């Protein structure tokens, strides 16, 4: 099997978006555009939702009718939809707003008790409001005598202190809920490939020290509202385990029983793949990717292309094969596969090395080839 050299990789990185195969009359938008990078973000939740007309919209229906409760909608907004930056900004704004509202309420009580509202009173009440956000009064006033608070003021301070405790409890619960969300442990190649034999989807674990157990994989094709399962060529629903160094290429056999053969690749608009697993720490792992047929009607829509207009190319279904990623180095004296930094060898009846071999076997991974696809012509292809 042909192996891509490091020079091939450098050429792919140095070449800007260009056609890597002759443009045919059937080619879809950006079908032969070459990627410069891995483009992991093309499989983000935002892209998956927005790439198909914003995820859909309701006509003639008030959005409020789709709500089961306001509390659940707010909780979902805080724990899922809102970005971390906005969440932190919201917490800061609420803290300062709480202190300002507290000082205003204390000023209102002072006025009701017959005090004159002036800058001194406002300053005193603003300082007093800081005690409601867990700042001790000694830190504010120091060790000095001051007029004791009145009963209404004490009651208001107690109420404000409880309200701030409730605010901190909710903020802490939101932080915990977001912290318990599964980490992203895997990434998919930005494009998938197919030929007359297989549909191939490439995946890799992000952190090489992580092991995934009981990987469950499901691949589905979509065509005109019809959803079709594409079983793995292994005849199983997944894999027992996978380690962090090796890329995993999941294959579907395109034979006479394949929905792709029966339907025809040109009728397939998009393909989705989901992966669920348990990582080596016992935490759940969820991942999804969706690939679009450049010659399908979805990819051809101007609304779809507009979403990716100033971004990396959308995730595509490309006819061809993945660039090879592996170079195997089992021991330093492997013939024809010696790394330049490994010691010289001698070959007699039994191969020997000048220095003892230590350490585990080494497998070199050409990570720059993770996104590289070699296009192939599609003339006279059954799919």
For each residue, the residues with C-beta under 8 A, 3 or more apart:
1: 324
2: 324
3: 324 327
4: 8 9 323 324 366 369 372
5: 8 9
6: 9 10 366
7: 10 11
8: 4 5 11 12 323 369 372
9: 4 5 6 12 13 323 366 368 369 372
10: 6 7 13 14
11: 7 8 14 15
12: 8 9 15 34 36 323 368 369 372
13: 9 10 36 368
14: 10 11
15: 11 12 18 34 36
16: 34 36
17: 33 34 35 36 313
18: 15 33 34
19: 22 23 32 33 34
20: 32 34 374 375
21: 32 320 375 376 377
22: 19 377
23: 19 27 32
24: 27 378
25:
26: 295 378
27: 23 24 31 32 294 295
28: 31 293 294 295 296 299 300
29: 294 299 300 305
30: 33 294 305 308 313 314 316
31: 27 28 294 295 316 318
32: 19 20 21 23 27 375
33: 17 18 19 30 313
34: 12 15 16 17 18 19 20
35: 17 38 39 190 191 312 313 371 372 373
36: 12 13 15 16 17
37: 312 371
38: 35 187 189 190 370 371
39: 35 42 190 312 313 371
40: 43 187 188 190
41: 44 47 312
42: 39 47 190 311 312 313 314 315
43: 40 47 48 187 188 190 288 289 290 315
44: 41 47 48
45: 48 49
46: 49 50
47: 41 42 43 44 50 51 307 314
48: 43 44 45 51 288 290
49: 45 46 52 54 55
50: 46 47 54 55 307
51: 47 48 290 292 304 307 308 314
52: 49 55 56 298 304
53: 56 57 301 303 304
54: 49 50 57
55: 49 50 52
56: 52 53
57: 53 54
58: 61 63 66
59:
60:
61: 58 65 66
62: 65
63: 58 66 67
64: 67
65: 61 62
66: 58 61 63
67: 63 64 70 72 73
68: 72
69: 72 73
70: 67 73 74
71: 74 75
72: 67 68 69 75 76
73: 67 69 70 76 77
74: 70 71 77 78
75: 71 72 78 79
76: 72 73 79 80 81
77: 73 74 80 81 82
78: 74 75 82 87 174
79: 75 76 174 177 178
80: 76 77
81: 76 77
82: 77 78 86 87 90
83: 86 87
84: 87 88 178
85: 88 89
86: 82 83 89 90
87: 78 82 83 84 90 91 174 178
88: 84 85 91 92
89: 85 86 92 93
90: 82 86 87 93 94
91: 87 88 94 95 171
92: 88 89 95 96
93: 89 90 96 97
94: 90 91 97 98 167
95: 91 92 98 99 133
96: 92 93 99 100
97: 93 94 100 101
98: 94 95 101 102 132 133 160 163 164 167
99: 95 96 102 103 126 129 130 132 133
100: 96 97 103 104 129
101: 97 98 104 105
102: 98 99 105 106 129 132 160
103: 99 100 106 107 122 125 126 128 129
104: 100 101 107 108
105: 101 102 108 109 156 160
106: 102 103 109 110 125 128 129 153 156 157
107: 103 104 110 111 117 121 122 125
108: 104 105 111 112
109: 105 106 112 113 150 152 153 156
110: 106 107 113 115 117 121 125 153
111: 107 108 114 115 117
112: 108 109 152
113: 109 110 150 152
114: 111
115: 110 111 121
116: 121
117: 107 110 111 121 122
118: 121 122
119: 122 123
120: 123 124
121: 107 110 115 116 117 118 124 125
122: 103 107 117 118 119 125 126
123: 119 120 126 127
124: 120 121 127 128
125: 103 106 107 110 121 122 128 129
126: 99 103 122 123 129 130
127: 123 124 130 140 141
128: 103 106 124 125 131 137 140 149 153 157
129: 99 100 102 103 106 125 126 132 133 160
130: 99 126 127 133 135 140
131: 128 135 136 137 140 157 161
132: 98 99 102 129 157 160 161 163 164
133: 95 98 99 129 130 164
134: 164
135: 130 131 139 140
136: 131 139 140
137: 128 131 140 141
138: 141 142 143
139: 135 136
140: 127 128 130 131 135 136 137
141: 127 137 138 144 146
142: 138
143: 138
144: 141
145:
146: 141
147:
148:
149: 128 153 154 157
150: 109 113 153 154
151: 154 155
152: 109 112 113 155 156
153: 106 109 110 128 149 150 156 157
154: 149 150 151 157 158
155: 151 152 158 159
156: 105 106 109 152 153 159 160
157: 106 128 131 132 149 153 154 160 161
158: 154 155 161 162
159: 155 156 162 163
160: 98 102 105 129 132 156 157 163 164
161: 131 132 157 158 164 165
162: 158 159 165 166
163: 98 132 159 160 166 167
164: 98 132 133 134 160 161 167 168
165: 161 162 168 169
166: 162 163 169 170
167: 94 98 163 164 170 171
168: 164 165 171 172
169: 165 166 172 173
170: 166 167 173 174
171: 91 167 168 174 175
172: 168 169 175 176
173: 169 170 176 177
174: 78 79 87 170 171 177 178
175: 171 172 178 179
176: 172 173 179 180
177: 79 173 174 180 181
178: 79 84 87 174 175 181
179: 175 176
180: 176 177
181: 177 178
182: 185 283 284 285 286
183: 279 283 285
184: 187 206 287
185: 182 205 206 207 210 212 277 279 285 287
186: 203 204 205 206 212 275 285 287
187: 38 40 43 184 203 204 206 287
188: 40 43 201 202 203 273 287 289
189: 38 192 201 202 203 204 322 370 371
190: 35 38 39 40 42 43 312 313 315 316 371
191: 35 291 315 316 317 318 371 373
192: 189 199 200 201 202 271 273 291 315 316 317 318
193: 199 200 317 318 319 320 321 322 373
194: 198 199 200 254 260 265 317 318 319 383
195: 198 254 319 320 321 376 383
196: 254 381 382 383
197: 253 254
198: 194 195 233 251 252 253 254
199: 192 193 194 219 230 251 252 254 260 271
200: 192 193 194 249 250 251 321 322
201: 188 189 192 219 249 250 251 271 273 289 291
202: 188 189 192 247 248 249 250 322 370
203: 186 187 188 189 247 248 249 250 275 287
204: 186 187 189 247 248 370
205: 185 186 208 210 212 242 243 244
206: 184 185 186 187 210 244
207: 185 210 244
208: 205 243 244 245
209: 244
210: 185 205 206 207 244 279 280
211: 241 242 243 244 279 280
212: 185 186 205 215 241 242 277 278 279 280 285
213: 240 241 277 278 279 280
214: 238 240 241 277 278
215: 212 238 239 240 241 242 248 275 276 277
216: 237 238 275 276 277
217: 232 237 238 239 250 273 274 275
218: 229 237 273 274
219: 199 201 229 230 231 232 250 252 271 272 273
220: 227 228 229 230 271 272 273
221: 227 228 230 259 260 263 268 270 271
222: 225 226 227 228 268 269 270 271 272
223: 226 228 263 267 268 269
224: 267 269
225: 222
226: 222 223 263
227: 220 221 222
228: 220 221 222 223 259 263
229: 218 219 220 259
230: 199 219 220 221 252 258 259 260 271
231: 219 235 237 252
232: 217 219 235 236 237 238 250 251 252
233: 198 251 252 253
234: 239 251
235: 231 232
236: 232 239
237: 216 217 218 231 232
238: 214 215 216 217 232
239: 215 217 234 236 242 248
240: 213 214 215
241: 211 212 213 214 215
242: 205 211 212 215 239 246 248 277
243: 205 208 211 246
244: 205 206 207 208 209 210 211
245: 208 363 365
246: 242 243 363 365
247: 202 203 204 325 365 370
248: 202 203 204 215 239 242
249: 200 201 202 203 322
250: 200 201 202 203 217 219 232 273
251: 198 199 200 201 232 233 234
252: 198 199 219 230 231 232 233 258 260
253: 197 198 233 258
254: 194 195 196 197 198 199 258 260 261 383
255: 258 261
256: 261
257: 261
258: 230 252 253 254 255 261 262
259: 221 228 229 230 262 263
260: 194 199 221 230 252 254 263 264 265 268 383
261: 254 255 256 257 258 264 382 383
262: 258 259
263: 221 223 226 228 259 260 267 268
264: 260 261 267 268 383
265: 194 260 268 293 317 383
266: 293 295 296
267: 223 224 263 264
268: 221 222 223 260 263 264 265 271 293 296 317
269: 222 223 224 292 293 296 297 298 299
270: 221 222 290 291 292 293 296 298 317
271: 192 199 201 219 220 221 222 230 268 290 291 293 317
272: 219 220 222 288 289 290 291
273: 188 192 201 217 218 219 220 250 288 289 290 291
274: 217 218 286 287 288
275: 186 203 215 216 217 285 286 287 288
276: 215 216 284 285 286 287
277: 185 212 213 214 215 216 242 284 285
278: 212 213 214 282 283 284 285
279: 183 185 210 211 212 213 282 283 284 285
280: 210 211 212 213
281:
282: 278 279
283: 182 183 278 279
284: 182 276 277 278 279
285: 182 183 185 186 212 275 276 277 278 279
286: 182 274 275 276
287: 184 185 186 187 188 203 274 275 276
288: 43 48 272 273 274 275
289: 43 188 201 272 273 315
290: 43 48 51 270 271 272 273 315
291: 191 192 201 270 271 272 273 315 316 317
292: 51 269 270 296 298 299 304 314 315 316 317
293: 28 265 266 268 269 270 271 296 298 299 316 317
294: 27 28 29 30 31 299 316 317 318
295: 26 27 28 31 266 299 300
296: 28 266 268 269 270 292 293 299 300
297: 269 300 301
298: 52 269 270 292 293 301 304
299: 28 29 269 292 293 294 295 296 304 305 314 316
300: 28 29 295 296 297 304 305
301: 53 297 298 304 305
302: 305 306
303: 53 306 307
304: 51 52 53 292 298 299 300 301 307 308 314
305: 29 30 299 300 301 302 308 309
306: 302 303 309
307: 47 50 51 303 304 311
308: 30 51 304 305 311 312 313 314
309: 305 306
310:
311: 42 307 308
312: 35 37 39 41 42 190 308
313: 17 30 33 35 39 42 190 308 316
314: 30 42 47 51 292 299 304 308
315: 42 43 190 191 192 289 290 291 292
316: 30 31 190 191 192 291 292 293 294 299 313
317: 191 192 193 194 265 268 270 271 291 292 293 294
318: 31 191 192 193 194 294 373 375
319: 193 194 195 375 376 377 378 381
320: 21 193 195 373 374 375 376
321: 193 195 200 373 374 376
322: 189 193 200 202 249 325 369 372 373 374
323: 4 8 9 12 366 369 372 373 374
324: 1 2 3 4 366 369
325: 247 322 365 366 367 369 370
326: 363 364 365 366
327: 3 337 363 364 366
328: 334 337 363 364
329: 332 334 337 338 339 342 361 362 363 364
330: 334 361 362
331: 334 353 357 361
332: 329 338 339 342 343 345 353 355 357
333: 338 345 347 351 352 353
334: 328 329 330 331 337 338
335: 338 347
336:
337: 327 328 329 334
338: 329 332 333 334 335 342 345
339: 329 332 342 362 364
340:
341:
342: 329 332 338 339
343: 332 353 354 355
344: 354
345: 332 333 338 351 352 353 354
346: 351 352 353 354
347: 333 335 351
348: 351 352
349:
350:
351: 333 345 346 347 348
352: 333 345 346 348
353: 331 332 333 343 345 346 356 357
354: 343 344 345 346
355: 332 343
356: 353
357: 331 332 353
358:
359: 362
360:
361: 329 330 331
362: 329 330 339 359
363: 245 246 326 327 328 329
364: 326 327 328 329 339
365: 245 246 247 325 326
366: 4 6 9 323 324 325 326 327 369
367: 325 370
368: 9 12 13 372
369: 4 8 9 12 322 323 324 325 366 372
370: 38 189 202 204 247 325 367
371: 35 37 38 39 189 190 191
372: 4 8 9 12 35 322 323 368 369
373: 35 191 193 318 320 321 322 323
374: 20 320 321 322 323
375: 20 21 32 318 319 320
376: 21 195 319 320 321
377: 21 22 319
378: 24 26 319 381
379:
380:
381: 196 319 378
382: 196 261
383: 194 195 196 254 260 261 264 265
